[in-house]
């Protein structure tokens, strides 16, 4: 996987806009964007714009990671 930050002008503390990451497979094909904000984490598959992806709250993500 290749993951890069789209905008380097983010503060250490995420605001409402958050940070957006480009995600590519090992062949260089764009898989989607991962947007991480204060309230949610959003996966936008392909070239979908922010707001049209799958959004999960931090609580949902943490719960998913902690499942056994």
Secondary structure, 3 states (H helix, E strand, C coil): CEEEECCCCCCCCCCCCCEEEEEECCCCCEEEEEEECCCEEEEEECCCCCCCCEEEEHHHHHHHHHCC
